[in-house]
Amino acid sequence: YKCKKNLALLLHPIVPHMTEEVWELLGKEGFLSLAKWPLYDKKFLTVDNDYKWKLLNNTIDSINHIILIIKKEKLEEISIITAAEWKYKFMLNLLSLIERTKDQKEVMSFIMKDQLFRTQGKFISQTIGKVLKNLGKYAKSPISALDE
């Protein structure tokens, strides 16, 4: 209910006639245009949420770009493929280690102690190097496969 109310308030400057109707359907009295603007909640203003928002926008942009390339106006379904589960575990370990040390050899040595990662040595070595060179571009704590 609160979400619908806030969405109606936020969308009102863009689609006032429709949001006034929604306001009435929500059982609110008076005009939406006279209602108090919703306050933001600082607990949602986090680095992780910012990262997720950017990821969502990048995904939508990529989908729209693909639609333009394949020249289809309407799609029935879109499949989004995420990374293998071990890669999420790897990134969680990597970002945790990087807080303690930025020495690539030390990080690599620790990561390779896990049998799960040994078969992926080349990929892991390259990824550690890329992450260390671009520290500010990664979320402090990686998101899960489900969140992605």
N, C-alpha and C positions, 0 to 999 in steps of 0.2 A: 504494500500500500504506500509506504513512505517513498519508495523508489518511483512509483507511478506519479505520485504527487510532485516530487522534485523534477522528474522529467518534463511534466506538463509545465512547470514553472520555467525551466530552462529553455524549452522549445517555444514558449509563448511569443517572444519577439520575432520568431521566424514564421510560425504558423498560428497566428492568434485565434482565428476562427475555430480551427480544429481543437486547439488546446482549451478553449473556453467550453467546448462540448465535453471534452474529457474531464474537465474540472467538475462539470455538472454530474457526469456519470459516476464520479468518485464520491458524490454526495456532499460536495462542498457548497457552502452558501456564498453568495456574493460573486463578484467578478474576479476572475483570475488576475486580471491586469492590476487589481488593487491589493493582491496578496503580497505577503512579505517574501522577498527573495531568499532562497535556501542558503544556509551557511555551509561552508565546506568543513570537512572533518580532517584535521591534520594527520590522524593516524593512517590515512590512505595515501598521504604524500610521502612515499618512500622510494628509495632508489630501485628496489625490486619492482614495485608497481610501475615506475617510470620505464624500466627495462621491458616489462611485459607489454606496456602500452606501445612502445616503439616496435616490439616484435610483432604485435598484432597489426599495426599499421603497415609494416614492411610486408607482412604476409598478404594483406589485402591488396597492396600495390602490386605485388608479384602476380597475384591471381588476375587482377585487372590487365596487367601487361600481357599475360599469357592469352587472355580472352581476345585482346586486340590482335595478337600474332596469329592465332588460329581462326580469326574472323568469324566467331560464333557469337550470336546475340544472346542466346539463352542456353544455359547449362542445367542439366538435370541434377548433376552431382559433382562435387569436387572432392578428391581424395588428397589429404595432406599427410605426407609420410614424415615421421620424425626419426631421429637417430636411434640406434640400437641402445638398449638399456645400459649396457656396460659403459657407453660413452658418458652417460649422465653420472655414473658412479666415478668415472675417471675425472670428470670436470670438478665434481664435488671434492675429491681428494686433492686435485691439483690446486684449486683456489684456496683450500685450507692450508696446504703446504706453503704456498706463495706468501701467506701472511707471516710465516716464520723465516723463510729464506727465499732469495731471488737467484740463488746459485743453480744454474740449469743442471749441472752434474749431480748435485745433491738431491734436487727434486726428482730427477730421472732415476737415480739409485733407489730412492724411497718408493717411488711408484712401481718400479720393476720387481719389488719384493712380493707384490700381489700376483699370483699365478694367472688371474683373469686377464691381466694386462700384458703379460710376457709375449703372447702371440701377436700383439699389435705394436711391437717396439718401434717400427719405422714411423707409423702414424703418430704414436705418442710422442716420440722425440721431436717431430716436426711441430706438433701442436703445442708442446711446452715452449718451444722457441717462439712461436707466433704469439702465444699468450704473454710471455715475458716482454716482448717488444711492444705489445698493445695493452698494457695493464688497465688503462682507463676505459677500455671498450667493453669490458665484461662485467656482468653483475657480480656483486660481492659474494652472493650465494646463488649458484645456478638453479634454475627452475627445474621442476620434475618433467618427465615425459608427458604426464597428464596435463600439467599447466601449459606446456608448450603446445 
